[in-house]
Protein backbone atom coordinates (compact mmCIF):
# COMPACT_ATOMS: atom_id res chain seq x y z
CA UNK A 1 0.00 0.00 0.00
CA UNK A 2 1.35 3.39 -0.94
CA UNK A 3 1.63 6.35 1.40
CA UNK A 4 -1.14 8.11 -0.51
CA UNK A 5 -3.45 5.13 -0.11
CA UNK A 6 -2.73 5.05 3.63
CA UNK A 7 -3.47 8.75 3.91
CA UNK A 8 -6.84 8.22 2.22
CA UNK A 9 -7.79 5.33 4.50
CA UNK A 10 -6.81 6.89 7.84
CA UNK A 11 -9.61 9.50 7.93
CA UNK A 12 -12.19 6.86 6.98
CA UNK A 13 -10.95 4.60 9.77
CA UNK A 14 -11.37 7.34 12.35
CA UNK A 15 -14.48 9.08 11.08
CA UNK A 16 -16.57 6.26 9.67
CA UNK A 17 -15.68 3.43 12.02
CA UNK A 18 -14.90 5.09 15.36
CA UNK A 19 -16.93 8.30 15.15
CA UNK A 20 -19.97 7.10 13.20
CA UNK A 21 -19.89 3.39 14.06
CA UNK A 22 -20.21 2.35 10.41
CA UNK A 23 -18.99 -1.22 10.61
CA UNK A 24 -19.45 -1.80 6.88
CA UNK A 25 -16.53 0.58 6.34
CA UNK A 26 -14.37 -1.82 8.35
CA UNK A 27 -15.10 -4.55 5.80
CA UNK A 28 -13.88 -2.26 3.04
CA UNK A 29 -10.64 -0.97 4.57
CA UNK A 30 -9.44 -3.52 7.16
CA UNK A 31 -7.89 -6.96 6.52
CA UNK A 32 -9.27 -10.10 8.18
CA UNK A 33 -6.06 -10.52 10.21
CA UNK A 34 -6.18 -6.98 11.62
CA UNK A 35 -4.98 -6.56 15.22
CA UNK A 36 -6.11 -3.52 17.18
CA UNK A 37 -3.70 -2.53 19.96
CA UNK A 38 -5.81 -0.31 22.20
CA UNK A 39 -5.15 1.23 25.59
CA UNK A 40 -7.62 -1.12 27.26
CA UNK A 41 -7.08 -4.36 25.37
CA UNK A 42 -5.84 -6.00 22.20
CA UNK A 43 -8.44 -7.16 19.69
CA UNK A 44 -7.44 -9.86 17.21
CA UNK A 45 -9.32 -10.20 13.90
CA UNK A 46 -11.76 -8.10 11.89
CA UNK A 47 -14.97 -9.65 13.23
CA UNK A 48 -13.88 -9.32 16.86
CA UNK A 49 -12.82 -5.73 16.15
CA UNK A 50 -16.26 -4.94 14.73
CA UNK A 51 -17.89 -6.44 17.85
CA UNK A 52 -15.58 -4.31 20.01
CA UNK A 53 -16.51 -1.11 18.14
CA UNK A 54 -20.22 -1.98 18.29
CA UNK A 55 -19.98 -2.52 22.05
CA UNK A 56 -18.39 0.89 22.49
CA UNK A 57 -21.12 2.56 20.45
C-alpha positions as CSV (number, residue, x, y, z in Angstrom):
1,X,0.0,0.0,0.0
2,X,1.4,3.4,-0.9
3,X,1.6,6.4,1.4
4,X,-1.1,8.1,-0.5
5,X,-3.5,5.1,-0.1
6,X,-2.7,5.0,3.6
7,X,-3.5,8.8,3.9
8,X,-6.8,8.2,2.2
9,X,-7.8,5.3,4.5
10,X,-6.8,6.9,7.8
11,X,-9.6,9.5,7.9
12,X,-12.2,6.9,7.0
13,X,-11.0,4.6,9.8
14,X,-11.4,7.3,12.3
15,X,-14.5,9.1,11.1
16,X,-16.6,6.3,9.7
17,X,-15.7,3.4,12.0
18,X,-14.9,5.1,15.4
19,X,-16.9,8.3,15.2
20,X,-20.0,7.1,13.2
21,X,-19.9,3.4,14.1
22,X,-20.2,2.3,10.4
23,X,-19.0,-1.2,10.6
24,X,-19.5,-1.8,6.9
25,X,-16.5,0.6,6.3
26,X,-14.4,-1.8,8.4
27,X,-15.1,-4.6,5.8
28,X,-13.9,-2.3,3.0
29,X,-10.6,-1.0,4.6
30,X,-9.4,-3.5,7.2
31,X,-7.9,-7.0,6.5
32,X,-9.3,-10.1,8.2
33,X,-6.1,-10.5,10.2
34,X,-6.2,-7.0,11.6
35,X,-5.0,-6.6,15.2
36,X,-6.1,-3.5,17.2
37,X,-3.7,-2.5,20.0
38,X,-5.8,-0.3,22.2
39,X,-5.1,1.2,25.6
40,X,-7.6,-1.1,27.3
41,X,-7.1,-4.4,25.4
42,X,-5.8,-6.0,22.2
43,X,-8.4,-7.2,19.7
44,X,-7.4,-9.9,17.2
45,X,-9.3,-10.2,13.9
46,X,-11.8,-8.1,11.9
47,X,-15.0,-9.7,13.2
48,X,-13.9,-9.3,16.9
49,X,-12.8,-5.7,16.1
50,X,-16.3,-4.9,14.7
51,X,-17.9,-6.4,17.8
52,X,-15.6,-4.3,20.0
53,X,-16.5,-1.1,18.1
54,X,-20.2,-2.0,18.3
55,X,-20.0,-2.5,22.1
56,X,-18.4,0.9,22.5
57,X,-21.1,2.6,20.5
